[in-house]
Amino acid sequence: MKFDDFDFHPDVRKGIRIAGFQEPSPIQKEVIPLIIEGHDMVGQAHTGTGKTAAFGLPIIDMLARKEIERALVIVPTRELASQVSDEIYHLGRFAGIRTLEVYGGVGYGRQIALIHKGTQIIVATPGRLKDLYRKGKIDVLSPEVVVLDEADEMLDMGFLDDIKEIFEFIPQNRQTLLFSATMPEPIKQLADQILFEPKFISVVGEEATTNNVIDQRYYVINENQRDEAIIKLLETEKYNKCLIFCRMKREVDRVSELLQAHRFKAAGLHGDMEQVDRDATVKSFRRNETKILVATDVAARGLDVKDVTHVINFHIPFDPQSYVHRIGRTGRAGKAGQAITLVSTEEFRELMRIRKEVGADMRLETMTGEGGVDSSTIDFVLQALEETAIHPEIDRVLAALAHLDQATFIKKALSYMVGQVQTGMGGQIGFDQDYVDDMIKNYQSEKQQSGNNRKRKRRR
């Protein structure tokens, strides 16, 4: 079966061709015809199996044919919102499809304005979407198609009540699509509430696993240490060919230019490149003329190059399947390979999930940095100060230190914080094991507290 068999709009077919798609994946074969026919649907499939294109392509086609005007995709995290929005945009750009990411942590104004202007596909996280609906800011958003992606992940993150409330604002005359890797009872109950006579599709196969000849390492870093970390890795690792994965096209361009500026033989590969340039780049990498290839997941699809000794995840992938596919480019034919992942403290939860699901034997490492109090240390301290809640016993501490003048007290307090960070970081890139263990404990404590708060709110 080919994508042409679906008889998509010509502009949609062009987007598929430029993206390099040839044969639909199992979930795409099963789901696309049902969506085109207008059915509500439950799709059980792991992330990384082509789900975004499975629901994105028929939605783009309906928009291109003027059969619908708006679609809403609800995802659990802002990172996934960016990924889904980016992929749908690139598949639908020749049909003039506009996408918008809606999530918290940024201002409301631009998001509200673009929704009112008629952006066709909104990719949103539950918290911000519920907030906008509650405040009456987006009454104009009446999507004809609604997608609930990664439903089980939303359940794990405590968003189920938010999802139920959101669907109270959405008109009933809609087509609803629900995707989930697993089907726990609360998700089945949710499906009964929000879907009408749905079709059920499952393409869940064997669990993904990773090659045991691949040495897997990770570095937990401050966000603004990524560039320094990738340079230091490439300066110290003994690689033959190195494949670096980035999430988005603009990141590929920036990282490849950064490496070229440091005199590495690097090139970028992404879906926006002309085919002749893509072919030349891959050929150069195969011939070992280019030692480092920086690529997106989509651009690297189908790429089979021998003797790739290192795979580096500049950002952690969004799902276990993508992680397995990425690092599987090395360690082939029984040869040892190196898989290295850079992960920020904000992304650490995703790393723990991937380790659990794929059973990966990954070890934490650090590397030597420039030493001293660099800008990343200062930024980390500032961020920590912004996010730290006032301790209930702090007034007693202040009273005990009343003999210090204000300036001296502030300097001493900040010096202590910087010293604590340097104990974990020092002149190195990446937090050490003790610091990461503390971070895990804090995360688990916050998660438990958040769950308790939600329970108390429900009791009220």
C-alpha positions in Angstrom: 0.0 0.0 0.0 1.2 3.5 -0.9 0.1 6.9 0.4 -1.3 7.7 -3.0 -3.9 5.0 -2.4 -5.6 7.4 0.1 -6.4 9.9 -2.7 -5.4 12.9 -0.6 -5.6 16.5 -1.9 -2.7 17.2 -4.3 -1.2 19.8 -1.8 -1.3 17.1 0.9 0.4 14.6 -1.4 3.2 17.1 -2.0 3.8 17.5 1.7 3.9 13.7 2.1 6.4 13.3 -0.8 8.7 16.1 0.5 8.6 14.5 4.0 9.9 11.3 2.4 6.9 9.1 3.4 6.4 6.2 1.0 4.5 3.4 2.6 2.1 4.0 5.5 2.8 2.4 8.9 0.4 -0.1 10.4 -1.4 2.5 12.5 -1.7 4.8 9.4 -3.1 2.0 7.2 -5.8 1.2 9.8 -6.7 4.7 11.1 -6.6 7.0 8.1 -9.6 5.5 6.2 -11.7 5.5 9.4 -11.0 9.2 10.0 -11.7 10.1 6.4 -15.1 8.3 6.7 -15.9 10.4 9.7 -15.8 7.8 12.5 -15.0 8.5 16.1 -12.0 6.3 16.9 -9.8 4.8 19.7 -6.3 4.0 18.5 -4.0 2.0 20.7 -0.4 2.4 19.6 2.9 3.5 21.0 4.3 6.9 20.3 6.8 6.7 17.5 4.6 4.5 15.3 3.4 7.3 13.1 0.4 8.4 15.1 0.8 12.1 14.4 0.7 11.6 10.6 -2.1 9.0 11.1 -4.5 11.7 12.5 -2.7 14.7 11.0 -2.9 13.8 7.3 -6.7 13.2 7.2 -7.3 16.4 9.2 -5.0 18.4 6.8 -6.9 16.8 3.9 -10.3 17.8 5.3 -9.0 21.4 5.8 -7.6 21.5 2.3 -10.9 20.4 0.9 -12.8 23.0 3.0 -14.8 20.2 4.7 -13.9 21.5 8.2 -12.5 24.8 9.4 -10.8 24.0 12.8 -9.2 21.0 14.6 -7.9 20.7 18.1 -5.1 18.3 19.3 -4.7 17.9 23.0 -1.3 16.6 24.2 0.1 16.1 27.7 3.3 18.2 27.5 4.6 21.4 25.9 7.5 19.4 24.3 5.0 17.1 22.6 2.9 20.1 21.5 5.9 21.5 19.7 6.7 18.2 18.1 3.2 17.5 16.9 2.6 21.1 15.7 5.9 21.1 13.8 5.2 17.8 12.1 1.6 18.8 11.1 2.8 22.1 9.8 5.4 20.6 7.6 3.0 18.0 6.2 0.4 20.7 5.5 2.4 23.7 4.5 1.7 23.3 0.8 -2.1 23.3 1.6 -1.6 26.6 3.6 -2.3 25.0 6.9 -1.4 27.0 10.0 -0.7 25.5 13.4 -0.5 27.0 16.8 1.0 25.7 20.1 -1.0 26.6 23.2 0.7 25.9 26.5 1.5 27.5 29.9 4.6 29.4 30.9 4.2 32.1 28.2 1.8 35.0 27.8 -1.8 34.6 26.8 -2.0 37.4 24.3 -0.4 35.9 21.2 -2.2 32.6 21.6 -5.6 34.2 22.0 -5.0 36.5 19.1 -4.0 33.7 16.7 -7.0 31.6 17.7 -9.3 34.5 17.0 -7.6 35.0 13.6 -8.6 31.5 12.6 -5.5 29.3 12.9 -6.8 26.0 11.6 -5.0 23.5 13.9 -4.5 24.2 17.6 -2.1 21.9 19.5 -2.6 22.5 23.2 -1.8 21.2 26.7 -4.7 20.6 29.1 -3.9 23.2 31.7 -3.6 26.3 29.5 -6.5 25.1 27.3 -8.8 24.7 30.3 -7.8 28.1 31.6 -8.6 29.8 28.3 -12.0 28.2 28.0 -12.9 28.9 31.7 -12.1 32.6 31.3 -14.1 32.8 28.1 -11.1 33.9 26.0 -11.5 31.4 23.2 -15.3 31.0 22.7 -14.6 31.2 19.0 -12.7 27.9 19.1 -15.3 25.3 18.0 -13.3 22.5 16.4 -15.0 20.0 14.2 -12.3 17.4 14.9 -10.7 16.8 18.3 -7.7 14.6 19.0 -6.8 13.4 22.4 -3.2 12.1 22.1 -1.2 10.1 24.7 -4.4 9.7 26.8 -2.7 7.3 29.3 0.1 9.8 29.8 -2.4 12.5 30.7 -4.0 10.1 33.2 -0.5 9.5 34.8 0.0 13.2 35.0 -3.3 13.9 36.7 -5.0 15.7 33.8 -8.1 13.4 33.5 -10.4 15.9 35.3 -9.1 18.7 33.2 -9.8 16.8 30.1 -13.4 16.1 31.2 -13.9 19.8 31.9 -12.5 20.8 28.5 -14.9 18.6 26.6 -17.8 20.4 28.4 -16.8 23.5 26.4 -16.5 21.7 23.0 -19.6 21.3 20.8 -21.1 17.8 20.6 -21.2 17.8 16.8 -17.6 16.9 16.5 -15.4 13.9 15.4 -13.3 12.7 18.3 -10.2 10.6 18.1 -8.4 9.2 21.1 -4.9 7.6 21.1 -3.3 5.8 23.9 -0.5 3.3 24.3 -2.3 1.5 27.1 -6.0 1.3 27.9 -6.5 1.4 31.7 -10.0 1.5 33.0 -10.2 5.3 33.5 -9.3 5.8 29.9 -12.0 3.3 28.7 -14.5 5.2 30.8 -13.3 8.5 29.3 -13.7 7.1 25.8 -17.3 6.1 26.7 -18.0 9.7 27.8 -16.5 11.7 24.9 -16.8 9.4 21.8 -19.8 8.3 19.8 -19.9 4.7 18.5 -16.1 4.6 18.1 -14.1 2.2 16.0 -11.3 0.5 17.9 -7.8 -0.1 16.4 -4.8 -1.6 18.1 -1.4 -2.1 16.6 0.5 -2.6 19.9 3.2 -5.2 19.3 6.2 -6.4 21.3 7.8 -4.0 23.7 10.8 -2.0 22.3 14.2 -3.0 23.5 17.7 -1.7 23.0 20.7 -3.4 21.6 22.9 -4.7 24.3 26.2 -3.9 22.4 25.4 -0.2 22.6 27.0 1.6 25.6 24.3 4.1 26.7 25.2 7.2 28.7 23.5 10.4 29.7 24.4 13.8 31.1 22.0 15.8 33.2 22.8 19.4 32.4 21.6 23.0 32.7 19.7 24.0 29.5 22.3 26.5 28.5 25.1 23.9 28.8 24.1 22.0 25.7 26.4 23.8 23.3 29.4 23.4 25.6 28.5 19.8 26.2 28.3 18.8 22.5 31.6 20.5 21.7 33.3 18.9 24.6 31.9 15.5 23.7 33.1 15.7 20.1 36.5 16.9 21.3 37.0 13.9 23.6 35.1 11.0 22.0 36.9 8.8 19.5 34.3 8.5 16.7 34.4 7.3 13.1 30.9 8.7 12.1 28.7 10.5 14.6 24.9 11.1 14.1 23.4 13.9 16.3 19.6 14.0 16.6 17.8 17.3 17.1 14.0 17.7 17.4 13.4 20.5 14.9 14.8 21.8 11.6 15.9 25.2 13.0 17.8 23.3 15.7 19.6 21.2 13.1 20.7 24.4 11.3 22.0 26.1 14.4 23.8 23.1 15.8 25.5 22.2 12.5 26.6 25.8 12.0 28.0 25.8 15.6 30.0 22.7 14.9 31.3 24.0 11.6 32.4 27.2 13.4 34.5 25.0 15.7 36.0 23.3 12.7 34.2 20.0 12.9 33.4 18.3 9.6 29.6 18.5 10.2 26.5 18.9 8.0 22.8 19.2 8.7 19.9 17.1 7.3 16.2 18.0 7.5 13.0 17.9 5.5 13.2 21.5 4.2 16.3 20.8 2.2 16.1 20.4 -1.6 16.4 16.7 -2.6 19.7 17.3 -4.4 21.2 18.8 -1.3 19.9 16.0 0.9 21.4 13.4 -1.5 24.8 15.2 -1.5 24.8 15.5 2.3 24.1 11.8 2.8 26.6 10.8 0.2 29.3 12.8 1.9 28.5 11.2 5.2 28.6 7.7 3.7 32.0 8.4 2.2 33.3 9.7 5.5 34.0 13.1 4.0 31.5 14.5 6.6 32.2 13.0 10.0 29.2 14.4 11.8 25.6 14.5 10.6 23.0 16.6 12.5 19.5 15.4 11.7 15.9 15.4 12.6 14.1 12.1 13.2 12.0 12.6 10.0 15.0 13.4 7.8 16.9 10.4 9.2 14.1 8.0 8.5 15.4 5.2 6.2 19.0 6.4 6.6 21.2 3.4 6.6 24.9 4.3 7.0 27.6 1.8 8.0 30.2 2.4 10.8 28.2 5.0 12.8 30.1 4.7 16.1 28.3 7.3 18.0 24.7 8.6 18.3 24.1 11.7 20.4 20.7 12.9 21.4 21.1 16.7 21.6 17.7 16.7 23.1 16.1 13.6 24.5 13.4 12.1 22.2 9.8 12.4 23.2 9.1 8.6 23.4 10.7 5.2 23.9 10.2 4.1 20.3 12.1 7.1 19.0 14.9 6.5 21.4 15.2 2.9 20.3 15.2 3.9 16.6 17.7 6.7 17.1 20.4 4.7 18.9 19.8 1.7 16.7 21.8 3.5 14.0 25.0 2.4 15.9 26.1 -0.9 17.3 25.2 -2.7 14.1 26.6 -6.1 12.8 27.7 -6.9 16.3 30.0 -3.9 16.6 30.0 -1.8 19.8 28.3 1.6 19.6 28.0 4.6 21.8 24.7 6.3 22.6 24.9 9.6 24.5 21.9 11.6 25.7 21.9 15.2 26.9 19.0 15.9 29.2 18.0 19.0 31.2 16.6 18.8 34.7 13.2 19.7 33.1 13.4 16.7 30.8 14.6 14.2 33.4 11.1 12.8 33.9 11.1 11.8 30.2 14.4 10.0 30.6 13.1 8.0 33.6 10.1 7.0 31.6 12.2 5.8 28.6 14.6 3.9 30.8 11.6 2.1 32.4 9.8 1.2 29.2 12.8 0.0 27.1 14.7 -1.5 30.0 17.8 0.5 29.0 21.0 0.1 31.0 21.9 3.8 31.0 24.6 5.3 33.2 25.0 8.8 34.5 28.3 10.6 33.6 29.8 14.0 33.9 32.6 15.7 31.9 35.2 18.4 32.7 34.1 21.9 32.0 35.9 25.2 32.1 35.6 25.5 35.9 34.7 28.5 38.0 31.3 30.1 38.3 30.1 30.3 34.7 26.9 31.8 33.4 25.1 28.4 33.5 25.7 28.2 37.3 24.4 31.7 37.8 21.4 31.1 35.6 20.7 27.9 37.6 20.8 29.7 40.9 18.5 32.5 39.6 16.0 30.0 38.3 16.1 28.1 41.6 15.5 31.3 43.5 12.5 32.2 41.3 10.9 28.7 41.8 11.6 28.2 45.5 8.7 28.5 47.9 9.1 30.4 51.2 10.0 27.9 54.0 7.5 28.1 56.9 10.4 28.3 59.4 12.3 31.1 57.6 11.2 33.9 60.0 12.9 32.0 62.8 16.1 31.7 60.8 16.0 35.4 60.0 15.6 36.3 63.6 18.7 34.3 64.5 20.7 36.2 61.9 19.4 39.6 62.8 22.9 40.7 63.7 23.9 40.7 60.0 23.1 43.7 57.8 20.9 43.0 54.8 23.6 43.2 52.2 25.9 40.8 54.1 23.0 38.4 54.7 22.1 38.3 51.0 25.7 37.8 49.9 26.2 34.9 52.4 22.9 33.2 51.4 23.7 33.4 47.7 27.3 32.3 48.3 25.9 29.2 50.1 23.6 28.5 47.1 26.4 28.9 44.6 28.6 26.7 46.7 26.0 24.0 46.9 25.5 24.0 43.1 29.3 23.8 42.5 29.4 20.9 44.9 27.2 19.1 42.4 28.6 20.8 39.3 32.0 22.3 40.1 34.2 22.6 37.0 32.2 20.0 35.2 29.4 19.6 32.8 26.5 17.6 34.2 25.2 16.9 37.7 26.7 14.1 39.7 24.9 11.1 41.1 24.2 12.6 44.5 22.6 15.7 43.0 20.5 13.6 40.5 19.3 11.4 43.4 18.2 14.4 45.3 16.4 15.7 42.2 14.6 12.4 41.8 13.5 12.5 45.5 12.3 16.2 45.1 10.4 15.3 41.9 8.7 12.3 43.5 7.8 14.4 46.6 6.3 17.2 44.4 4.4 14.7 42.3 2.9 13.1 45.5 2.0 16.5 46.9 0.4 17.5 43.6 -1.7 14.3 43.6 -2.8 15.0 47.2 -3.8 18.5 46.3 -6.0 17.3 43.5 -7.6 14.8 45.8 -8.4 17.5 48.3 -9.9 19.7 45.6 -12.1 16.8 44.4 -13.4 16.2 47.9 -14.5 19.9 48.2 
